[in-house]
Amino acid sequence: MSDTPDSPPPRERRTVDTSNQAYGSDYITDFLKGYGFEFVSFNPGSSFRGIEESLVNYNDEEPPIIEVPHEGLSVAIAHGHAKATGEPALCILHNVVGTLHGTMGIFNAYCDRVPVIALAGTGPVQKSKRRPFFDWIHTAQIQGNLVRGYTKWDDQPVDVDGVAESLLNAINIANSKTKGPTYVALDHQIQEAELDEPIPLPDFEKFETPSRIAPDPEAVERAADRLVNADFPVLLSDAVGDSREAVDALVDLAESLAAPVFHSHRVGTPHRYNFPNTHPLDLAGTERYRDADVVLALDVWSSNYTLTDTEPVTHEQTESVNGDFGLIDVGTHNTRPSGLVSDQFALRETDLSITADTALAVPQLRDAVQSRIEGDAEARERVRSRRAAIEGVHDDQRVAWRDEAEAAWDETPISLPRVAGEIWDVIEDEEWVLTNGTFRGWAYKLWDIDEYDQYIGSYSGGGGIGQGIGQAVGGALAYQETDRIPINLQPDGDLMFYPGGLWTIGHYGLPIFTVVHNNGSLYNSTDHRMTLAEHRGRDASFESALVGTGLHEPTPDYATMAESMGVKGFGPVEDPDELGPKLREAWEVVKSGDPVLVDVVCQPR
């Protein structure tokens, strides 16, 4: 039995000797080191050359540098790490232009409720210190304006004495639910200012993130009454998996009620690990939520994703639940609306709305439900009846998915169920963590994902293409001290946005198992085109829809691309019968400690 932990280790503060501080950037890097950031990711830029120089020559690369060739990657890496650990992660951007490159990543982190700390160089703000031309166009009048609509908070201290307060606020605001990115611009002159004497670091223990939001006890009692008295309560979850305690309590709550659990997003792509997919009460993929008379939504960002059916062309929406039902909403998502985008989603009637951290609310709700059921014979009978009514539904759905995969097993191009199934045959008895992707949900449908540290969540949050490879790197960094091998199920179009992520993987030798879903197109748009053309009575052929959406002529060779950046490449694999052996060969390489990429020519979806 290995003594290596299964989970990322807790963050530890570092001891810092501040006596040799000479410049503002020395103090800044002492702060980052002392706080305990595991790394800082950046694409180098002259606007934070002071921080760069201090990191390397003054602080011996503590925290370590993760170099990337694009700012979007640096934010995505921090995003993936923060998502895997639940702790704020750090990246740095190069003034206006680097921030603009990184904005999609910041937007993704905002929509995914992930605590990313984005620092940025700027200036010189003092105009007499600016070089001709570039310093003028790369210095903004309050640089945080570039991202204010999709960050929780931004700041730009005017002197080195204000840096600690800005950074502490950025960390605590980012890490308070509802979590999200914060942004601090650090002037060139602050970084390069000569210090008269060393500046002591704050006592980090006295600036901890504020305590969590507890639920109103009366509201918990009312919610428990509704659930216990319901004929068919249904539990929805999006991001309960931000907390292990909440996940454990959700399992207990579901079992106490014999209530089925669904994730509110598309089948097979939950935002976090919320519930074991092997559990008999996991009814994702079934239609049983339509029978609900009470729906408990836990950290659900948009309950309409499940509770309405949407026509794909006209977008006409109808209720998906068959009859009248009551909705109980629990979470903190209503505490952080944006003035730029409608991330509060559609407003709908609720019977009870509880603002609380589900890590506290779900255990309390579980206890209240269990105490009622213990003393109520009629409630116990309803639970028994429900359990009997849905017995076998979970297993039947899993069998149906396996049958669907088997029916497509020998198809060419290779089917996504075949790819997911062949990977499962390789990893079933191994230690692994899925850090990006699900191959359109087929990993969820065919794999056993029943441990908290097997899945960090596949969705980018903001729907921004290019997130995947960076999230995979960030997740791998989080799990590098464990025995788990990070798996990246990588869409080809997504990879084409930031192929330089492969260079980062190769440069740092990160043992990531990447399998590329090579469907030769930016298929989301291809699919939309075919759907709309059919609705209009026009050419809805795949060939027509590939015009302007295809990735062919030439077709990228992802294995060769990977090899050129220090990642062992396999493929392209086109023969279904060659897939299993190639995946096994690649897995043995990654188990030896080297990164791999397997390019699989697949069906579109």
Beta strands, then each sheet from edge to edge (+ up, - down):
strand 1: 40-42
strand 2: 65-67
strand 3: 89-93
strand 4: 116-122
strand 5: 153-155
strand 6: 182-187
strand 7: 233-237
strand 8: 261-263
strand 9: 294-298
strand 10: 308-310
strand 11: 317-319
strand 12: 326-331
strand 13: 352-355
strand 14: 432-436
strand 15: 485-491
strand 16: 513-518
strand 17: 568-573
strand 18: 596-601
sheet 1: 2+ 1+ 3+ 4+ 6+ 5+
sheet 2: 8+ 7+ 9+ 12+ 13+
sheet 3: 10+ 11-
sheet 4: 14+ 15+ 16+ 18+ 17+
end
